Amino acid sequence: MKNVSEVITRSQPPRKARVKVYLVCWILGNGCLFTWNSMLSVMDYYTIFFPYHSARVFPLVYQPFALATTFVYTYYEAKVNTRIRIIFGYTVFFFINMRTSWGGGKLLPFISLSLLNGISGIATALVQGGMVGDLSFMEADFMQSFVAGGAASGVITSGLRMITKNTFKDSHNGLHNGAITFCSCFMLICLGLYTFVFPRLELVKYYRAKAAYEGSKTVQADLVAGGIVVATIEEIPTRFTNMELLMQTKDYAFDVLLVSVLTLCILPGFLAEDTGNHQLGSWYVITLIAMFNCGDLVGRYLPLIDKLMIQSRVTLLLVCLSRFALIPAFYFTAKYGNQGWMLMLCIILGVSNGYLIVCIFINAPKGFKGPEQNAIGNMMVFFLNGGILIGALADWSWLIGKGW
């Protein structure tokens, strides 16, 4: 077994090794948001069978659990075993996905689904915060690949929803079988990749060893899993407390809050319940969500073009604020426009969401050491979930004047 010093003094592995990391990060990001996107993709089904504003209730139940879990792990991130945290998260995902398609229109199944969504929120916080924190002290492209994988899960689940809708119509058994087949097996793949493959990748070992050398304790279990001795790591005091780090990155935290607030005050509640009836009929809602997911995926790859990566913190803030012009655009399009304009707006909403999230997550940790970058990554996820919760609450404002 090698020690930390030997790993970080070796030359970095070739580009071929990077491709392996990109692929594994993409799959892990996919699994992180697969359950969330599965819920969004079958929102047309829930809206028909549950007369309880499920498109607004489910995200509202999901997010407090995610936010509370993220807060705890953000506060104690320096002392948390990241490996156990993420493995436990993917394990919870596996069992939750066995039951995410309960239905029937009655109150008890609705409450059961709501509780399961809350537990899914906990699992998302465990995995997303841990992975973003981990990747914050690695290469920016790894972070982009993980975040893009999350968007890809939306495209995949939308595609699966269209297949199951066409094959099984709106039958409960068909949706249940689809969820069992795709979601649960995929979570097992993610669990295996993170547990046995990810810690043994040479580049991952290099960056984790570097972070450990700079004083990080969160990577020690992963280093051991990768065959690296960590007993010789010295205690190195951090330069900044979490509050000081937040003060230095508060504009990025505000940016990610703004992005998620705007997105969730439109998706999924407004799209599922307030866009009217059009030529696509029962396919309209899932098509709108699919267009958002496709745009979101495209947006998360745009920062790979150097000229499109927003480096200026002021510019990033202004672009995040400008997205709020989409609120009146969606309102008047739903009231007066046709479905073509609504589909275009969903694509714009998705592209801007994915693009800005990647810009923020990549730029926020720059200029700090490994342990501090890990802390900043967890903070960004906390504010992301905070914005999602605020957006889910704001989504109810569309019902004002319409009755309940």
ZAMI-279543 format. One record per residue (C-alpha): residue number from 1; y, z, x. Coordinates in steps of 0.001 Angstrom, whole numbers. Layout:
+-----+---------+---------+---------+
| num |      yy |      zz |      xx |
+-----+---------+---------+---------+
| NUM |       Y |       Z |       X |
...
+-----+---------+---------+---------+
END
This chain:
+-----+---------+---------+---------+
| num |      yy |      zz |      xx |
+-----+---------+---------+---------+
|   1 |       0 |       0 |       0 |
|   2 |    3514 |    -843 |    1231 |
|   3 |    6454 |    1521 |    1120 |
|   4 |    9899 |     779 |    -302 |
|   5 |   11532 |      -9 |    3054 |
|   6 |    8907 |   -2615 |    3936 |
|   7 |    9366 |   -4404 |     599 |
|   8 |   13153 |   -4728 |     733 |
|   9 |   13244 |   -5851 |    4370 |
|  10 |   10938 |   -8801 |    3681 |
|  11 |   12485 |  -12157 |    2828 |
|  12 |   12631 |  -12916 |    -881 |
|  13 |    9776 |  -14981 |   -2353 |
|  14 |   10260 |  -18742 |   -2902 |
|  15 |   11566 |  -20396 |   -6069 |
|  16 |    8041 |  -20820 |   -7420 |
|  17 |    7840 |  -17039 |   -7684 |
|  18 |   11075 |  -17053 |   -9706 |
|  19 |    9580 |  -19420 |  -12265 |
|  20 |    6820 |  -16882 |  -12935 |
|  21 |    9407 |  -14157 |  -13527 |
|  22 |   11422 |  -16431 |  -15829 |
|  23 |    8355 |  -17157 |  -17936 |
|  24 |    7205 |  -13537 |  -18193 |
|  25 |   10741 |  -12339 |  -19036 |
|  26 |   11011 |  -15043 |  -21710 |
|  27 |    7753 |  -13964 |  -23346 |
|  28 |    8676 |  -10269 |  -23172 |
|  29 |   12073 |  -11004 |  -24735 |
|  30 |   10301 |  -12964 |  -27443 |
|  31 |    8082 |  -10003 |  -28240 |
|  32 |   11009 |   -7572 |  -28219 |
|  33 |   12686 |   -9197 |  -31243 |
|  34 |    9661 |  -10796 |  -32891 |
|  35 |    9398 |   -8084 |  -35554 |
|  36 |   13131 |   -8147 |  -36305 |
|  37 |   13167 |  -11913 |  -36630 |
|  38 |    9985 |  -11879 |  -38703 |
|  39 |   11791 |   -9651 |  -41172 |
|  40 |   14782 |  -12011 |  -41296 |
|  41 |   12628 |  -15119 |  -41625 |
|  42 |   10818 |  -13894 |  -44769 |
|  43 |   13995 |  -12596 |  -46361 |
|  44 |   13743 |  -15225 |  -49104 |
|  45 |   10378 |  -13714 |  -50078 |
|  46 |   11728 |  -10156 |  -50106 |
|  47 |   14785 |  -11208 |  -52096 |
|  48 |   12577 |  -12722 |  -54817 |
|  49 |   10014 |   -9914 |  -55070 |
|  50 |   12211 |   -6862 |  -54476 |
|  51 |   15228 |   -6436 |  -56808 |
|  52 |   16837 |   -3885 |  -54457 |
|  53 |   19124 |   -5977 |  -52191 |
|  54 |   16399 |   -6003 |  -49546 |
|  55 |   18399 |   -8441 |  -47372 |
|  56 |   20971 |   -5696 |  -46960 |
|  57 |   18791 |   -2583 |  -47186 |
|  58 |   16218 |   -3501 |  -44516 |
|  59 |   18742 |   -4043 |  -41671 |
|  60 |   20587 |    -921 |  -42783 |
|  61 |   17412 |    1150 |  -42530 |
|  62 |   16315 |    -514 |  -39295 |
|  63 |   19481 |      39 |  -37294 |
|  64 |   20092 |    3829 |  -37531 |
|  65 |   16655 |    4397 |  -36008 |
|  66 |   17366 |    1862 |  -33274 |
|  67 |   20832 |    3266 |  -32597 |
|  68 |   19697 |    6908 |  -32453 |
|  69 |   16827 |    6047 |  -30098 |
|  70 |   19099 |    3956 |  -27882 |
|  71 |   21647 |    6776 |  -27723 |
|  72 |   19042 |    9293 |  -26543 |
|  73 |   17671 |    6953 |  -23895 |
|  74 |   21149 |    5908 |  -22771 |
|  75 |   22126 |    9531 |  -22283 |
|  76 |   18955 |   10419 |  -20377 |
|  77 |   18240 |    6988 |  -18834 |
|  78 |   18378 |    8235 |  -15237 |
|  79 |   15435 |   10575 |  -15892 |
|  80 |   13311 |    8328 |  -18104 |
|  81 |   10034 |    6718 |  -17032 |
|  82 |   10889 |    3142 |  -18002 |
|  83 |    7289 |    1979 |  -17729 |
|  84 |    5955 |    4454 |  -20292 |
|  85 |    8965 |    3777 |  -22523 |
|  86 |    8367 |      19 |  -22718 |
|  87 |    4570 |     214 |  -22965 |
|  88 |    4892 |    2659 |  -25849 |
|  89 |    7416 |     358 |  -27535 |
|  90 |    5136 |   -2685 |  -27429 |
|  91 |    2222 |    -550 |  -28658 |
|  92 |    4258 |     562 |  -31674 |
|  93 |    5156 |   -3090 |  -32313 |
|  94 |    1468 |   -3993 |  -32409 |
|  95 |     609 |   -1448 |  -35112 |
|  96 |    3782 |   -2074 |  -37119 |
|  97 |    3153 |   -5808 |  -37310 |
|  98 |    -179 |   -5151 |  -38983 |
|  99 |    1719 |   -4078 |  -42105 |
| 100 |    5088 |   -5818 |  -42139 |
| 101 |    4238 |   -8063 |  -45054 |
| 102 |    3531 |   -5563 |  -47830 |
| 103 |    5032 |   -6683 |  -51101 |
| 104 |    4641 |   -6678 |  -54840 |
| 105 |    8098 |   -5961 |  -56212 |
| 106 |    7577 |   -2238 |  -56902 |
| 107 |    9546 |     652 |  -55478 |
| 108 |    6761 |    2283 |  -53430 |
| 109 |    5947 |    -841 |  -51368 |
| 110 |    9685 |   -1333 |  -50881 |
| 111 |   10109 |    2209 |  -49543 |
| 112 |    7040 |    1781 |  -47329 |
| 113 |    8434 |   -1435 |  -45877 |
| 114 |   11801 |     222 |  -45317 |
| 115 |   10172 |    3052 |  -43372 |
| 116 |    8162 |     588 |  -41310 |
| 117 |   11375 |   -1271 |  -40517 |
| 118 |   12874 |    2003 |  -39348 |
| 119 |    9935 |    2573 |  -36994 |
| 120 |   10326 |   -1013 |  -35786 |
| 121 |   13919 |    -136 |  -34926 |
| 122 |   12665 |    2654 |  -32681 |
| 123 |   10263 |     275 |  -30929 |
| 124 |   13025 |   -2302 |  -30435 |
| 125 |   15291 |     314 |  -28858 |
| 126 |   12507 |    1442 |  -26521 |
| 127 |   11732 |   -2072 |  -25299 |
| 128 |   15155 |   -3727 |  -25400 |
| 129 |   17064 |    -913 |  -23717 |
| 130 |   14369 |    -451 |  -21084 |
| 131 |   14092 |   -4147 |  -20253 |
| 132 |   17835 |   -4852 |  -20223 |
| 133 |   18387 |   -1810 |  -18006 |
| 134 |   15597 |   -2939 |  -15686 |
| 135 |   16809 |   -6539 |  -15470 |
| 136 |   20431 |   -5498 |  -14924 |
| 137 |   19714 |   -4830 |  -11237 |
| 138 |   17746 |   -8046 |  -10803 |
| 139 |   18897 |  -11667 |  -10883 |
| 140 |   21169 |  -12812 |  -13692 |
| 141 |   18744 |  -15617 |  -14576 |
| 142 |   16050 |  -13055 |  -15362 |
| 143 |   18360 |  -11386 |  -17870 |
| 144 |   19218 |  -14763 |  -19384 |
| 145 |   15540 |  -15619 |  -19720 |
| 146 |   14741 |  -12323 |  -21454 |
| 147 |   17668 |  -12638 |  -23870 |
| 148 |   16813 |  -16291 |  -24555 |
| 149 |   13251 |  -15241 |  -25334 |
| 150 |   14616 |  -12954 |  -28037 |
| 151 |   16406 |  -15917 |  -29621 |
| 152 |   13282 |  -18066 |  -29283 |
| 153 |   11405 |  -15533 |  -31401 |
| 154 |   13818 |  -16339 |  -34205 |
| 155 |   13064 |  -20039 |  -33962 |
| 156 |    9312 |  -19386 |  -33826 |
| 157 |    9294 |  -16988 |  -36792 |
| 158 |   11448 |  -19389 |  -38824 |
| 159 |    8972 |  -22151 |  -38085 |
| 160 |    6049 |  -19923 |  -39028 |
| 161 |    7797 |  -18938 |  -42244 |
| 162 |    8245 |  -22588 |  -43197 |
| 163 |    4564 |  -23251 |  -42492 |
| 164 |    3369 |  -20256 |  -44531 |
| 165 |    5781 |  -21047 |  -47360 |
| 166 |    4524 |  -24597 |  -47545 |
| 167 |     874 |  -23549 |  -47254 |
| 168 |     760 |  -20350 |  -49297 |
| 169 |    3969 |  -20756 |  -51320 |
| 170 |    5150 |  -17189 |  -51987 |
| 171 |    1755 |  -15557 |  -52245 |
| 172 |    1540 |  -12092 |  -50766 |
| 173 |   -1889 |  -12681 |  -49216 |
| 174 |    -730 |  -15788 |  -47406 |
| 175 |    2254 |  -14055 |  -45849 |
| 176 |     134 |  -11053 |  -44923 |
| 177 |   -2464 |  -13196 |  -43178 |
| 178 |     263 |  -15071 |  -41310 |
| 179 |    1794 |  -11850 |  -40059 |
| 180 |   -1564 |  -10472 |  -38943 |
| 181 |   -2523 |  -13659 |  -37125 |
| 182 |     669 |  -14342 |  -35194 |
| 183 |    2609 |  -11090 |  -34773 |
| 184 |    -122 |   -8630 |  -33832 |
| 185 |   -1853 |  -10919 |  -31328 |
| 186 |    1449 |  -11789 |  -29728 |
| 187 |    2311 |   -8110 |  -29234 |
| 188 |    -982 |   -7599 |  -27424 |
| 189 |     -51 |  -10434 |  -25071 |
| 190 |    3347 |   -8829 |  -24370 |
| 191 |    1745 |   -5443 |  -23802 |
| 192 |    -701 |   -6914 |  -21315 |
| 193 |    1980 |   -8911 |  -19494 |
| 194 |    4280 |   -5953 |  -19034 |
| 195 |    1499 |   -3520 |  -18111 |
| 196 |    -503 |   -5623 |  -15667 |
| 197 |    1492 |   -8724 |  -14655 |
| 198 |    5214 |   -7929 |  -14554 |
| 199 |    5077 |   -5018 |  -12042 |
| 200 |    2992 |   -7105 |   -9620 |
| 201 |    5400 |  -10048 |   -9401 |
| 202 |    6860 |  -10159 |   -5887 |
| 203 |   10479 |  -10580 |   -6950 |
| 204 |   10209 |   -7766 |   -9479 |
| 205 |    8765 |   -5478 |   -6792 |
| 206 |   11576 |   -6495 |   -4432 |
| 207 |   14394 |   -5630 |   -6847 |
| 208 |   12752 |   -2442 |   -8058 |
| 209 |   12213 |   -1300 |   -4482 |
| 210 |   15863 |   -2089 |   -3751 |
| 211 |   16953 |     -51 |   -6790 |
| 212 |   14699 |    2821 |   -5710 |
| 213 |   16206 |    2686 |   -2208 |
| 214 |   19632 |    3052 |   -3858 |
| 215 |   18472 |    6176 |   -5701 |
| 216 |   16913 |    4971 |   -8959 |
| 217 |   14161 |    7181 |  -10359 |
| 218 |   13414 |    5059 |  -13430 |
| 219 |   11427 |    2473 |  -11458 |
| 220 |    9059 |    4773 |   -9601 |
| 221 |    6114 |    4458 |  -12013 |
| 222 |    6490 |     672 |  -12010 |
| 223 |    6547 |     584 |   -8219 |
| 224 |    3318 |    2561 |   -8087 |
| 225 |    1787 |     113 |  -10587 |
| 226 |    2858 |   -2689 |   -8239 |
| 227 |    1156 |   -1051 |   -5254 |
| 228 |    4234 |     426 |   -3542 |
| 229 |    4479 |    3935 |   -2105 |
| 230 |    7521 |    5812 |   -3433 |
| 231 |    7054 |    9218 |   -1835 |
| 232 |    9562 |    8418 |     922 |
| 233 |   12495 |    7737 |   -1422 |
| 234 |   15448 |    9973 |    -657 |
| 235 |   17749 |   11485 |   -3253 |
| 236 |   20975 |    9467 |   -3213 |
| 237 |   23888 |   10744 |   -5320 |
| 238 |   25297 |    8206 |   -7768 |
| 239 |   28901 |    7137 |   -7391 |
| 240 |   29757 |    7336 |  -11092 |
| 241 |   28725 |    9350 |  -14124 |
| 242 |   27744 |    7562 |  -17316 |
| 243 |   31151 |    8252 |  -18823 |
| 244 |   32901 |    6829 |  -15781 |
| 245 |   30699 |    3747 |  -15969 |
| 246 |   31577 |    3359 |  -19637 |
| 247 |   35283 |    3567 |  -18863 |
| 248 |   34922 |     835 |  -16255 |
| 249 |   32988 |   -1453 |  -18612 |
| 250 |   34572 |    -458 |  -21934 |
| 251 |   35861 |   -3965 |  -22597 |
| 252 |   32329 |   -5375 |  -22295 |
| 253 |   31048 |   -2639 |  -24609 |
| 254 |   33768 |   -3530 |  -27122 |
| 255 |   32927 |   -7232 |  -26780 |
| 256 |   29248 |   -6772 |  -27577 |
| 257 |   30207 |   -4514 |  -30489 |
| 258 |   32472 |   -7222 |  -31918 |
| 259 |   29841 |   -9931 |  -31528 |
| 260 |   27117 |   -8006 |  -33347 |
| 261 |   29458 |   -6714 |  -36088 |
| 262 |   30518 |  -10240 |  -37023 |
| 263 |   26987 |  -11643 |  -36931 |
| 264 |   25417 |   -8912 |  -39054 |
| 265 |   28135 |   -8875 |  -41674 |
| 266 |   26987 |  -12429 |  -42503 |
| 267 |   23297 |  -12440 |  -41536 |
| 268 |   21035 |  -11844 |  -43407 |
| 269 |   22627 |  -10313 |  -46520 |
| 270 |   25391 |  -12822 |  -47227 |
| 271 |   23196 |  -15824 |  -46443 |
| 272 |   20321 |  -14538 |  -48578 |
| 273 |   22267 |  -13416 |  -51646 |
| 274 |   25759 |  -14925 |  -51751 |
| 275 |   25479 |  -18608 |  -50862 |
| 276 |   24497 |  -19852 |  -54315 |
| 277 |   21889 |  -22409 |  -55346 |
| 278 |   21757 |  -25855 |  -53766 |
| 279 |   19529 |  -28898 |  -53518 |
| 280 |   17139 |  -27141 |  -51119 |
| 281 |   16319 |  -24568 |  -53798 |
| 282 |   14038 |  -21783 |  -52545 |
| 283 |   14102 |  -23373 |  -49075 |
| 284 |   17859 |  -22895 |  -48741 |
| 285 |   17880 |  -19324 |  -47373 |
| 286 |   15153 |  -19835 |  -44783 |
| 287 |   16825 |  -23078 |  -43695 |
| 288 |   20143 |  -21280 |  -43178 |
| 289 |   18443 |  -18557 |  -41130 |
| 290 |   16515 |  -21178 |  -39162 |
| 291 |   19778 |  -22990 |  -38330 |
| 292 |   21272 |  -19731 |  -37085 |
| 293 |   18196 |  -19065 |  -34943 |
| 294 |   18259 |  -22564 |  -33444 |
| 295 |   21952 |  -22239 |  -32641 |
| 296 |   21377 |  -18778 |  -31176 |
| 297 |   18702 |  -20164 |  -28845 |
| 298 |   20925 |  -23033 |  -27683 |
| 299 |   23826 |  -20635 |  -27103 |
| 300 |   21757 |  -18417 |  -24836 |
| 301 |   21103 |  -21316 |  -22479 |
| 302 |   24706 |  -22535 |  -22253 |
| 303 |   25728 |  -19929 |  -19606 |
| 304 |   23219 |  -21513 |  -17225 |
| 305 |   25880 |  -24201 |  -16786 |
| 306 |   28224 |  -22562 |  -14271 |
| 307 |   31393 |  -24020 |  -15783 |
| 308 |   30510 |  -22595 |  -19198 |
| 309 |   29925 |  -19029 |  -17991 |
| 310 |   32964 |  -16947 |  -18985 |
| 311 |   33970 |  -14863 |  -15976 |
| 312 |   37384 |  -13647 |  -17179 |
| 313 |   37185 |  -10366 |  -19055 |
| 314 |   40333 |  -11186 |  -21048 |
| 315 |   38993 |  -14585 |  -22074 |
| 316 |   35708 |  -13028 |  -23137 |
| 317 |   37521 |  -10549 |  -25368 |
| 318 |   39682 |  -13260 |  -26947 |
| 319 |   36668 |  -15440 |  -27710 |
| 320 |   34850 |  -12489 |  -29312 |
| 321 |   37891 |  -11770 |  -31494 |
| 322 |   38257 |  -15432 |  -32466 |
| 323 |   34775 |  -15429 |  -34035 |
| 324 |   36131 |  -13377 |  -36944 |
| 325 |   37664 |  -16607 |  -38251 |
| 326 |   34120 |  -17370 |  -39388 |
| 327 |   34390 |  -14767 |  -42173 |
| 328 |   36889 |  -16727 |  -44328 |
| 329 |   35104 |  -19929 |  -43314 |
| 330 |   31812 |  -18661 |  -44761 |
| 331 |   33524 |  -17250 |  -47838 |
| 332 |   35304 |  -20468 |  -48834 |
| 333 |   32318 |  -22638 |  -47913 |
| 334 |   30025 |  -20562 |  -50128 |
| 335 |   32566 |  -20828 |  -52952 |
| 336 |   33678 |  -24441 |  -52666 |
| 337 |   31653 |  -26255 |  -49979 |
| 338 |   28302 |  -28003 |  -50017 |
| 339 |   25140 |  -27005 |  -48176 |
| 340 |   25869 |  -29302 |  -45218 |
| 341 |   28976 |  -27333 |  -44282 |
| 342 |   27098 |  -24053 |  -44679 |
| 343 |   24330 |  -25257 |  -42376 |
| 344 |   26919 |  -26258 |  -39782 |
| 345 |   28595 |  -22833 |  -39974 |
| 346 |   25221 |  -21131 |  -39444 |
| 347 |   24694 |  -23181 |  -36293 |
| 348 |   28181 |  -22237 |  -35027 |
| 349 |   27511 |  -18568 |  -35807 |
| 350 |   24239 |  -18723 |  -33872 |
| 351 |   25567 |  -20636 |  -30850 |
| 352 |   28543 |  -18304 |  -30432 |
| 353 |   26371 |  -15204 |  -30897 |
| 354 |   23803 |  -16175 |  -28266 |
| 355 |   26358 |  -17537 |  -25813 |
| 356 |   28556 |  -14434 |  -25820 |
| 357 |   25652 |  -11969 |  -25660 |
| 358 |   24355 |  -13602 |  -22471 |
| 359 |   27839 |  -13712 |  -20891 |
| 360 |   28353 |  -10006 |  -21605 |
| 361 |   24917 |   -8816 |  -20498 |
| 362 |   25124 |  -10759 |  -17227 |
| 363 |   28707 |   -9869 |  -16270 |
| 364 |   28860 |   -6195 |  -17279 |
| 365 |   26575 |   -4777 |  -14515 |
| 366 |   28083 |   -6828 |  -11664 |
| 367 |   29544 |   -4894 |   -8739 |
| 368 |   27462 |   -1740 |   -9182 |
| 369 |   24361 |    -323 |   -7510 |
| 370 |   20888 |    -360 |   -9032 |
| 371 |   20890 |    3005 |  -10858 |
| 372 |   24377 |    2325 |  -12240 |
| 373 |   23415 |   -1175 |  -13360 |
| 374 |   20449 |     282 |  -15205 |
| 375 |   22768 |    2715 |  -16983 |
| 376 |   25212 |     -73 |  -17905 |
| 377 |   22375 |   -2200 |  -19304 |
| 378 |   21334 |     659 |  -21574 |
| 379 |   24957 |    1145 |  -22642 |
| 380 |   25328 |   -2509 |  -23608 |
| 381 |   22213 |   -2273 |  -25789 |
| 382 |   23589 |     896 |  -27398 |
| 383 |   26842 |    -839 |  -28352 |
| 384 |   24906 |   -3906 |  -29473 |
| 385 |   22908 |   -1747 |  -31900 |
| 386 |   26060 |     109 |  -32926 |
| 387 |   27710 |   -3176 |  -33826 |
| 388 |   24640 |   -4307 |  -35748 |
| 389 |   24741 |   -1102 |  -37808 |
| 390 |   28462 |   -1501 |  -38548 |
| 391 |   27892 |   -5144 |  -39451 |
| 392 |   24995 |   -4223 |  -41758 |
| 393 |   27284 |   -1752 |  -43534 |
| 394 |   30115 |   -4299 |  -43731 |
| 395 |   27689 |   -6805 |  -45248 |
| 396 |   27761 |   -4758 |  -48464 |
| 397 |   31478 |   -5511 |  -48869 |
| 398 |   30574 |   -9042 |  -50029 |
| 399 |   29267 |   -7432 |  -53232 |
| 400 |   32644 |   -5960 |  -54194 |
| 401 |   33638 |   -7306 |  -57588 |
| 402 |   30199 |   -8831 |  -58209 |
| 403 |   28414 |   -5781 |  -59581 |
| 404 |   25174 |   -4355 |  -58195 |
+-----+---------+---------+---------+
END
